[in-house]
Amino acid sequence: RLLEDVLRTAATSRKAERDIKRLEEEAGSLNKSLIQKTQELEKFITSNFKEFYDSILKNYQESCEAERLVNDSVSDPHSPVEQSVATRNETERLLQQHQNNFRKWTAAQQKELKD
């Protein structure tokens, strides 16, 4: 009976050793897979970050260019705003001159009517 127990224990031990070896191989395979997936994830995150960063940088540069164009259109001596100011000043000058001429003519007409 003791021999049967020893043999049974030895068989159980060998089976347990095979199971442990199989589990260690599976754990090793899972670790390799985990490392590979982690590297793929890091690559994915990095590439998405780079695309995201490039997109932000491109939009920033476009915004700076738009700001420059707006500033130029307002502050440049030949800008539409400056041309408008010059046109307005000339128009006001001509209107003032016309008003003065009209007043002189009206005064002359009134004087002539009185005489």
C-alpha positions in Angstrom: 0.0 0.0 0.0 2.9 2.4 0.8 4.3 1.7 -2.7 1.0 2.6 -4.3 0.8 5.8 -2.4 4.4 6.7 -3.4 3.7 5.9 -7.1 0.5 7.8 -7.0 2.2 10.8 -5.3 5.0 10.6 -7.9 2.5 10.6 -10.8 0.6 13.5 -9.2 3.9 15.3 -8.8 5.0 14.7 -12.4 1.5 15.9 -13.6 1.8 19.0 -11.3 5.3 19.7 -12.7 4.0 19.5 -16.3 1.1 21.8 -15.4 3.4 24.2 -13.8 5.7 24.1 -16.8 2.8 24.7 -19.2 1.5 27.6 -17.0 5.0 29.1 -17.0 5.2 28.9 -20.8 1.7 30.5 -21.1 2.8 33.2 -18.6 5.9 33.8 -20.7 3.9 34.0 -23.8 1.4 36.4 -22.2 4.3 38.6 -21.0 5.8 38.7 -24.5 2.3 39.6 -25.9 1.9 42.2 -23.2 5.3 43.8 -24.0 4.4 43.8 -27.8 1.0 45.3 -27.2 2.5 47.9 -24.8 5.0 48.9 -27.5 2.3 49.1 -30.1 0.2 51.3 -27.8 3.2 53.6 -27.1 3.8 53.9 -30.9 0.1 54.6 -31.5 0.0 57.2 -28.7 3.2 58.8 -30.0 2.1 58.9 -33.6 -1.3 60.4 -32.6 0.4 62.9 -30.4 2.7 63.9 -33.2 -0.3 64.3 -35.6 -2.1 66.3 -33.0 0.9 68.5 -32.3 1.5 69.1 -36.0 -2.2 70.0 -36.4 -2.0 72.5 -33.5 1.2 74.0 -34.9 -0.2 74.4 -38.4 -3.4 76.1 -37.0 -1.2 78.4 -34.9 0.9 79.4 -37.9 -2.2 80.0 -40.0 -3.6 82.2 -37.1 -0.3 84.2 -36.9 -0.5 84.8 -40.7 -4.1 85.9 -40.5 -3.2 88.2 -37.7 -0.4 89.7 -39.7 -2.7 90.3 -42.7 -5.3 92.0 -40.5 -2.7 94.2 -38.9 -1.3 95.1 -42.3 -4.7 95.9 -43.6 -5.3 98.4 -40.8 -1.9 99.9 -40.1 -0.1 99.9 -43.5 0.0 103.4 -45.1 -1.6 102.0 -48.3 -4.2 99.9 -46.4 -7.9 100.3 -47.2 -8.4 101.9 -43.8 -5.8 104.5 -44.4 -7.1 105.1 -47.9 -10.6 105.5 -46.4 -9.3 108.1 -43.9 -7.6 110.0 -46.7 -10.8 109.9 -48.9 -12.9 111.1 -46.0 -10.5 114.0 -45.2 -10.5 115.0 -48.9 -14.3 114.8 -49.1 -14.7 116.9 -45.9 -12.2 119.5 -47.3 -14.1 119.7 -50.6 -17.5 119.9 -48.8 -16.1 122.7 -46.6 -14.8 124.5 -49.6 -18.1 124.1 -51.4 -20.0 125.4 -48.3 -17.7 128.4 -48.1 -18.2 129.1 -51.8 -22.0 128.7 -51.4 -22.1 131.1 -48.4 -20.0 133.7 -50.3 -22.3 133.3 -53.3 -25.4 133.5 -51.1 -24.1 136.6 -49.3 -23.3 138.2 -52.6 -26.8 137.4 -53.9 -28.4 138.8 -50.8 -26.3 142.0 -51.0 -27.3 142.4 -54.6 -31.0 142.0 -53.8 -30.7 144.6 -51.1 -29.1 147.1 -53.5 
